[in-house]
Amino acid sequence: MKTIPILTISVVVYKTPTEQLLPLFASILQLENIAVCVVDNYGDPALEAEVSGRDWTYVRPPSNLGYGRAHNLAFSYLRPLQAEFHLVVNPDISFEAQGMQAMISHMRDHPEVGQLMPRIVFPDGRQQFLCKLLPTPADLILRRFLPSGQLKRALRDRYELRKWSYAEVADIPSLSGCFMLLRSMAFEECGGFDERYFMYLEDLDICRRIGMRWRTRYFPLVQVTHAYARGSYNNARMLTYHVASAIRYFSRWGWVFDSYRKMRNKKAKIELGL
């Protein structure tokens, strides 16, 4: 009888050269009792051969589904396996098996946790500041277009919790979508990613919804490497997606009046000593 996987993993790519995915694939291959689905939003025969040769699931949608919708599609392929946990991971991530085991153990010991994010670093070891408050419009829109200066740094430091040590296990209002270890039940109960976001902020939106019922936790006892590229800062088309997603997010949750944001951020800052 085939072993039921402990962990399912979804990876979404679009025009990502196969060689750039090899560090992630090498990380995944260290793990046991897993199932993997790669959704290729572009369609690369070399990638299809690479994925299929590993006995993973390769899916080529008829069109580019975007980030959240493609991860939902991957989860629909993997959910019948009834894995306890599901990892949403970016193509530019690498990690060690021991770290994944430690994260799963933490979630099993803490059933109230619905989402866990490890410490994320650049390839040179520098900290990525990916623990955040729930944003205000100034955090996502005004800060993006301000020229460099004291006000921009102040907005960034408050939003990204840069005055905090990033050294402690803590519950955080908003965690990055580059590495989301999810309790499958939590992902399913909240309805997965909101497919109205084509790209950007779908991770913020789902983290907020999970956080309304579960704990969303930062776990710096484990470290993963992320070759982070801020596409919307370098590409006009990506910037358009980013702004459209921000408008969608605030139209749903509130531009000025957002009582949950106020409560959640205040609670987090008190717990973090900020």
C-alpha positions in Angstrom: 0.0 0.0 0.0 1.3 3.4 -1.0 2.4 5.6 2.0 0.2 8.7 2.6 2.5 11.8 2.2 3.0 14.0 5.2 3.7 17.0 3.0 2.5 18.1 -0.4 4.4 20.8 -2.3 3.3 23.2 -5.0 5.6 25.2 -7.3 4.4 27.7 -9.9 6.7 28.8 -12.6 6.5 31.1 -15.7 9.4 31.2 -18.1 11.8 30.0 -15.4 14.8 28.3 -16.9 15.0 24.7 -15.7 18.6 25.1 -14.4 17.4 27.9 -12.1 15.0 25.4 -10.5 17.6 22.7 -9.7 18.6 24.1 -6.3 14.9 23.9 -5.2 14.5 20.5 -6.7 17.6 19.3 -4.9 16.2 20.5 -1.7 12.9 18.8 -2.3 14.6 15.5 -3.1 16.1 15.4 0.4 12.5 15.0 1.8 10.6 11.8 2.4 6.8 11.1 2.3 6.0 14.0 0.0 4.1 14.6 -3.2 5.0 17.5 -5.6 3.0 19.3 -8.2 4.7 21.8 -10.6 2.3 24.2 -12.5 4.0 25.6 -15.5 2.2 28.7 -16.6 4.2 29.0 -19.8 4.9 25.5 -21.0 8.5 24.3 -21.2 9.2 20.8 -22.6 12.5 20.7 -20.8 10.8 21.4 -17.5 8.1 18.9 -18.2 10.7 16.2 -18.8 12.6 17.1 -15.6 9.5 17.0 -13.5 8.0 13.9 -15.0 11.3 12.1 -14.6 11.1 12.6 -10.9 7.6 11.0 -10.6 6.1 14.4 -9.7 3.0 15.9 -11.2 3.5 18.4 -14.1 0.5 20.6 -15.1 0.4 22.9 -18.1 -2.7 25.1 -17.9 -4.2 26.4 -21.2 -3.2 29.9 -20.3 -1.2 31.8 -17.7 -3.3 31.5 -14.5 -1.2 33.8 -12.3 0.2 32.9 -8.9 -2.7 32.1 -6.6 -4.9 30.4 -9.1 -2.1 28.1 -10.2 -1.3 27.2 -6.6 -5.0 26.4 -6.0 -4.9 24.2 -9.1 -1.8 22.4 -7.8 -3.5 21.9 -4.4 -6.6 20.4 -6.2 -4.3 17.7 -7.7 -2.6 17.0 -4.3 -5.5 17.3 -1.8 -6.9 13.8 -2.4 -3.6 12.5 -0.9 -4.8 14.0 2.4 -1.4 15.2 3.5 -1.3 17.0 6.9 0.8 19.9 5.6 1.2 21.8 2.3 4.2 23.9 1.2 3.7 26.8 -1.2 7.2 27.6 -2.3 8.8 30.0 -4.9 11.1 28.6 -7.6 14.1 30.5 -6.2 14.2 28.9 -2.8 16.6 26.3 -1.3 16.5 24.7 2.1 17.7 21.7 4.2 15.6 18.7 5.1 16.3 19.0 8.8 14.8 22.4 8.8 11.6 21.2 7.2 11.3 18.4 9.7 11.8 20.9 12.5 9.0 23.1 11.1 6.6 20.2 10.8 7.4 19.1 14.3 6.6 22.6 15.6 3.3 22.7 13.8 2.4 19.3 15.2 3.3 20.5 18.7 1.2 23.6 18.2 -2.1 22.7 16.5 -3.2 26.4 16.7 -0.6 27.3 14.1 -2.0 27.4 10.5 1.0 28.9 8.7 4.7 28.9 9.5 7.5 30.9 7.8 11.2 30.3 8.6 14.0 32.9 8.6 14.5 33.9 5.0 18.0 35.1 3.9 19.7 36.2 0.7 22.3 33.9 -0.8 25.0 35.9 1.0 23.3 35.3 4.3 21.7 38.7 4.8 18.3 38.9 6.5 15.3 39.5 4.4 12.7 41.5 6.3 9.6 39.5 5.4 7.7 39.7 8.7 5.2 42.5 8.3 2.3 44.3 9.7 -1.0 44.3 7.9 -0.5 47.3 5.5 -2.1 50.6 5.3 -2.4 52.3 1.8 0.8 54.3 2.7 2.7 51.1 3.3 1.9 49.6 -0.2 1.3 52.6 -2.4 2.7 55.8 -1.0 5.9 54.2 0.2 6.5 52.7 -3.2 6.5 56.0 -5.0 8.2 58.2 -2.4 11.8 59.3 -3.2 14.5 57.9 -0.9 14.6 59.7 2.4 13.7 59.7 6.1 10.0 59.4 5.6 10.3 56.4 3.3 12.7 54.7 5.6 10.4 55.3 8.6 7.4 53.8 6.7 9.5 50.8 5.7 11.0 50.2 9.1 7.6 50.3 10.8 5.9 48.1 8.2 8.7 45.5 8.0 9.3 45.4 11.8 12.9 46.3 11.3 13.3 47.6 14.9 12.6 44.1 16.1 15.3 41.5 16.4 13.9 38.9 13.9 15.5 36.4 16.3 12.5 35.0 18.2 9.6 32.7 17.4 6.6 35.0 17.1 3.1 35.4 15.7 3.2 37.9 12.8 0.3 39.5 11.0 1.7 39.1 7.5 4.2 36.5 6.3 5.8 36.2 2.8 4.4 33.9 0.2 7.9 32.8 -0.9 7.8 29.9 1.6 4.5 29.2 3.2 4.3 26.0 5.3 0.5 25.6 5.7 -1.7 23.2 7.6 -3.7 21.7 4.8 -6.9 22.0 6.8 -6.3 25.8 7.3 -5.6 26.3 3.6 -8.7 24.4 2.7 -11.0 26.0 5.3 -10.1 29.5 4.2 -10.8 28.7 0.6 -7.3 28.8 -0.8 -5.9 31.8 -2.6 -8.3 34.5 -3.8 -8.1 34.0 -7.5 -9.0 37.6 -8.2 -5.4 38.5 -7.6 -3.4 37.7 -10.7 0.0 38.4 -9.1 1.1 40.2 -5.8 -0.7 40.4 -2.5 -2.5 37.1 -2.7 0.0 35.9 0.0 -1.0 38.9 2.2 -4.7 38.2 1.6 -4.5 34.5 2.5 -2.2 35.1 5.5 -4.8 37.6 6.8 -7.6 35.1 6.3 -5.7 32.2 7.9 -4.7 34.6 10.8 -8.4 35.2 11.6 -8.8 31.6 12.7 -5.2 30.3 13.2 -1.8 31.6 14.3 0.5 32.8 11.6 4.0 32.3 13.0 7.6 33.2 12.2 10.1 30.4 13.1 13.7 31.7 12.9 15.1 28.4 14.3 15.1 27.3 10.6 16.7 29.2 7.8 16.1 29.0 4.0 17.7 30.9 1.1 15.7 33.1 -1.3 17.3 34.6 -4.4 14.8 37.5 -4.1 14.0 39.6 -7.2 11.6 42.5 -6.7 10.0 42.4 -10.1 7.6 45.3 -9.7 10.5 47.6 -8.9 12.2 46.9 -12.3 9.3 46.2 -14.7 6.5 48.5 -15.6 4.1 45.7 -16.3 4.8 44.0 -13.0 4.2 47.4 -11.3 0.8 47.6 -12.9 -0.1 44.2 -11.5 1.2 45.3 -8.1 -0.9 48.5 -8.0 -4.0 46.7 -9.3 -3.6 44.1 -6.5 -3.2 46.8 -3.9 -6.4 48.5 -5.0 -8.2 45.2 -4.9 -6.9 44.4 -1.4 -7.9 47.7 0.1 -11.2 47.8 -1.6 -12.0 44.4 0.0 -10.6 45.0 3.5 -10.8 48.8 3.9 -8.7 51.8 2.9 -8.9 53.9 6.1 -11.2 52.0 8.4 -10.0 48.5 9.0 -10.7 47.5 12.6 -9.1 44.1 12.3 -5.9 45.6 10.9 -5.8 48.0 13.8 -6.3 45.3 16.4 -4.0 42.8 14.9 -1.1 45.2 14.4 -1.5 46.7 17.9 -1.4 43.2 19.4 1.7 42.2 17.4 3.6 45.3 18.3 2.9 44.8 22.0 4.0 41.2 21.8 7.2 42.1 19.9 8.0 45.0 22.3 7.7 47.7 19.7 
